Amino acid sequence: NQREVSVTRMSRSELLQAEGTVILHVTFALKQDQELAKEFITSLKTPDLKASLSPFNVALALSIARQHRFETIVFDFLRTAILKSLKDSERRAASHWIQEKSHDPCDMASVLLMTVDNSSSGWDHVVEGLVM
């Protein structure tokens, strides 16, 4: 008995709508379970920012920041990530050896811009975290 797997193609707007719905439901779950929210924030704090900071994760973090309890924690983390990204980019640009030996650093500017762009396409509840 072989199962058939159907692959459905989604447009970008449909994907963003689905991701927005997931963010909404996860945010609701995190409001109910504060420990789960703490674990999510802890999971973002990995040494490899590029792996942990996708536009989706940034949007989820900004949604969590709407809760007063997590506002400072999330914004301090994002501020630190942005500064680390800028410093890494400066070091990489200043040294040819670092350019050859290291991987591309996390470009927080593009991640944040993508998050802002996506907020107009179904990630409506992220906007409040963006303007806080």
KAQUIDA-V425140 format. One record per pair of residues at least 12 apart in sequence whose C-alpha atoms are under 10 Angstrom apart, sorted by sequence separation. I is the first residue (numbers start at 0). J is the second residue. D is the distance in Angstrom with one decimal. If there is no record, write none. Layout:
BEGIN
i->I j->J d->D
i->I j->J d->D
END
This chain:
BEGIN
i->60 j->72 d->9.8
i->61 j->73 d->7.2
i->91 j->103 d->8.6
i->114 j->126 d->9.4
i->43 j->56 d->8.0
i->60 j->73 d->6.4
i->61 j->74 d->8.2
i->91 j->104 d->8.4
i->43 j->57 d->9.2
i->60 j->74 d->8.8
i->115 j->129 d->7.6
i->88 j->103 d->8.6
i->114 j->129 d->9.0
i->40 j->56 d->9.6
i->57 j->73 d->9.5
i->60 j->76 d->9.6
i->61 j->77 d->9.3
i->87 j->103 d->9.2
i->88 j->104 d->6.6
i->39 j->56 d->9.3
i->43 j->60 d->8.9
i->60 j->77 d->8.9
i->87 j->104 d->6.5
i->88 j->105 d->8.5
i->86 j->104 d->9.7
i->87 j->105 d->8.5
i->88 j->106 d->8.2
i->111 j->129 d->9.3
i->40 j->59 d->9.8
i->85 j->104 d->9.0
i->87 j->106 d->9.5
i->39 j->59 d->9.3
i->40 j->60 d->7.3
i->57 j->77 d->8.3
i->84 j->104 d->6.6
i->85 j->105 d->9.0
i->39 j->60 d->8.3
i->83 j->104 d->9.4
i->84 j->105 d->5.9
i->85 j->106 d->8.1
i->83 j->105 d->8.9
i->84 j->106 d->6.3
i->85 j->107 d->8.1
i->40 j->63 d->9.1
i->83 j->106 d->10.0
i->84 j->107 d->6.2
i->85 j->108 d->9.0
i->36 j->60 d->9.1
i->39 j->63 d->9.6
i->81 j->105 d->9.0
i->83 j->107 d->9.2
i->84 j->108 d->8.7
i->52 j->77 d->9.5
i->80 j->105 d->8.9
i->81 j->106 d->8.5
i->82 j->107 d->9.0
i->37 j->63 d->9.9
i->80 j->106 d->9.8
i->81 j->107 d->5.8
i->36 j->63 d->7.5
i->80 j->107 d->7.5
i->81 j->108 d->7.8
i->52 j->80 d->8.9
i->40 j->69 d->9.1
i->43 j->73 d->9.9
i->77 j->107 d->9.2
i->81 j->111 d->9.5
i->49 j->80 d->10.0
i->37 j->69 d->8.4
i->40 j->72 d->8.3
i->44 j->76 d->7.8
i->48 j->80 d->7.3
i->22 j->55 d->8.1
i->26 j->59 d->7.2
i->29 j->62 d->9.9
i->30 j->63 d->8.1
i->36 j->69 d->8.4
i->40 j->73 d->7.3
i->43 j->76 d->8.7
i->44 j->77 d->9.9
i->48 j->81 d->9.8
i->21 j->55 d->9.8
i->22 j->56 d->9.1
i->25 j->59 d->8.0
i->26 j->60 d->9.0
i->29 j->63 d->7.6
i->43 j->77 d->9.8
i->77 j->111 d->10.0
i->26 j->61 d->9.8
i->27 j->62 d->9.7
i->33 j->68 d->9.2
i->37 j->72 d->9.5
i->41 j->76 d->9.9
i->48 j->83 d->9.1
i->49 j->84 d->9.4
i->19 j->55 d->8.8
i->22 j->58 d->7.7
i->23 j->59 d->8.5
i->26 j->62 d->6.5
i->27 j->63 d->9.2
i->30 j->66 d->7.9
i->33 j->69 d->9.4
i->40 j->76 d->8.6
i->44 j->80 d->9.0
i->48 j->84 d->8.4
i->18 j->55 d->7.6
i->22 j->59 d->5.9
i->25 j->62 d->9.4
i->26 j->63 d->6.3
i->29 j->66 d->9.8
i->43 j->80 d->10.0
i->21 j->59 d->9.3
i->22 j->60 d->9.5
i->25 j->63 d->9.3
i->26 j->64 d->9.9
i->19 j->58 d->9.0
i->23 j->62 d->8.2
i->26 j->65 d->9.6
i->15 j->55 d->9.5
i->18 j->58 d->9.9
i->19 j->59 d->9.3
i->22 j->62 d->7.8
i->26 j->66 d->9.7
i->18 j->59 d->9.9
i->22 j->63 d->9.6
i->57 j->107 d->9.9
i->53 j->105 d->9.5
i->58 j->110 d->9.8
i->49 j->102 d->10.0
i->52 j->105 d->8.0
i->54 j->107 d->9.4
i->57 j->110 d->7.9
i->58 j->111 d->8.8
i->61 j->114 d->9.8
i->49 j->103 d->8.6
i->51 j->105 d->9.5
i->52 j->106 d->9.5
i->53 j->107 d->9.2
i->56 j->110 d->9.8
i->57 j->111 d->7.5
i->74 j->128 d->9.4
i->49 j->104 d->6.8
i->50 j->105 d->8.3
i->52 j->107 d->8.1
i->54 j->109 d->8.9
i->55 j->110 d->9.1
i->58 j->113 d->9.7
i->59 j->114 d->9.9
i->73 j->128 d->9.9
i->48 j->104 d->8.1
i->49 j->105 d->4.5
i->53 j->109 d->9.9
i->54 j->110 d->5.3
i->57 j->113 d->9.8
i->58 j->114 d->6.2
i->47 j->104 d->8.8
i->48 j->105 d->6.0
i->49 j->106 d->7.7
i->53 j->110 d->6.4
i->54 j->111 d->6.7
i->57 j->114 d->7.1
i->58 j->115 d->8.7
i->74 j->131 d->9.3
i->47 j->105 d->8.2
i->48 j->106 d->9.2
i->49 j->107 d->8.6
i->52 j->110 d->7.6
i->53 j->111 d->9.0
i->54 j->112 d->8.5
i->55 j->113 d->9.2
i->56 j->114 d->9.2
i->70 j->128 d->8.7
i->48 j->107 d->9.0
i->52 j->111 d->9.6
i->54 j->113 d->6.1
i->55 j->114 d->7.2
i->58 j->117 d->8.9
i->65 j->124 d->9.3
i->53 j->113 d->9.1
i->54 j->114 d->5.0
i->58 j->118 d->8.2
i->62 j->122 d->9.5
i->65 j->125 d->8.7
i->49 j->110 d->9.5
i->53 j->114 d->8.7
i->54 j->115 d->8.8
i->62 j->123 d->9.8
i->64 j->125 d->9.4
i->65 j->126 d->9.9
i->70 j->131 d->9.0
i->54 j->116 d->9.7
i->55 j->117 d->9.0
i->62 j->124 d->6.7
i->63 j->125 d->9.0
i->65 j->127 d->7.0
i->66 j->128 d->9.5
i->54 j->117 d->8.3
i->59 j->122 d->9.6
i->61 j->124 d->9.0
i->62 j->125 d->5.2
i->64 j->127 d->9.0
i->65 j->128 d->5.8
i->58 j->122 d->7.8
i->61 j->125 d->6.0
i->62 j->126 d->8.3
i->64 j->128 d->6.1
i->65 j->129 d->9.6
i->59 j->124 d->9.6
i->60 j->125 d->8.9
i->61 j->126 d->8.3
i->62 j->127 d->7.7
i->63 j->128 d->8.0
i->64 j->129 d->9.4
i->58 j->124 d->9.0
i->59 j->125 d->7.5
i->61 j->127 d->8.0
i->62 j->128 d->5.8
i->65 j->131 d->8.3
i->55 j->122 d->9.5
i->58 j->125 d->5.9
i->61 j->128 d->4.7
i->62 j->129 d->8.8
i->64 j->131 d->8.7
i->57 j->125 d->9.3
i->58 j->126 d->8.9
i->60 j->128 d->8.4
i->61 j->129 d->6.6
i->59 j->128 d->9.5
i->61 j->130 d->9.7
i->58 j->128 d->8.2
i->61 j->131 d->9.2
i->57 j->128 d->10.0
i->58 j->129 d->8.6
i->57 j->129 d->9.9
i->19 j->117 d->8.9
i->26 j->124 d->9.6
i->18 j->117 d->9.7
i->19 j->118 d->8.5
i->22 j->121 d->9.9
i->23 j->122 d->8.4
i->22 j->122 d->7.7
i->23 j->123 d->9.3
i->16 j->117 d->9.3
i->19 j->120 d->8.2
i->20 j->121 d->7.8
i->21 j->122 d->9.6
i->23 j->124 d->7.4
i->15 j->117 d->6.9
i->16 j->118 d->10.0
i->18 j->120 d->9.9
i->19 j->121 d->5.3
i->20 j->122 d->7.9
i->22 j->124 d->8.6
i->23 j->125 d->9.1
i->15 j->118 d->8.9
i->18 j->121 d->7.9
i->19 j->122 d->4.6
i->20 j->123 d->9.9
i->22 j->125 d->8.7
i->15 j->119 d->9.6
i->16 j->120 d->6.7
i->17 j->121 d->8.0
i->18 j->122 d->7.6
i->19 j->123 d->7.6
i->20 j->124 d->9.8
i->12 j->117 d->9.1
i->15 j->120 d->6.2
i->16 j->121 d->4.7
i->17 j->122 d->9.3
i->19 j->124 d->8.2
i->14 j->120 d->9.6
i->15 j->121 d->6.0
i->16 j->122 d->7.2
i->19 j->125 d->8.8
i->13 j->120 d->9.0
i->14 j->121 d->9.3
i->15 j->122 d->7.3
i->16 j->123 d->9.7
i->12 j->120 d->6.6
i->13 j->121 d->8.8
i->11 j->120 d->9.3
i->12 j->121 d->8.0
END
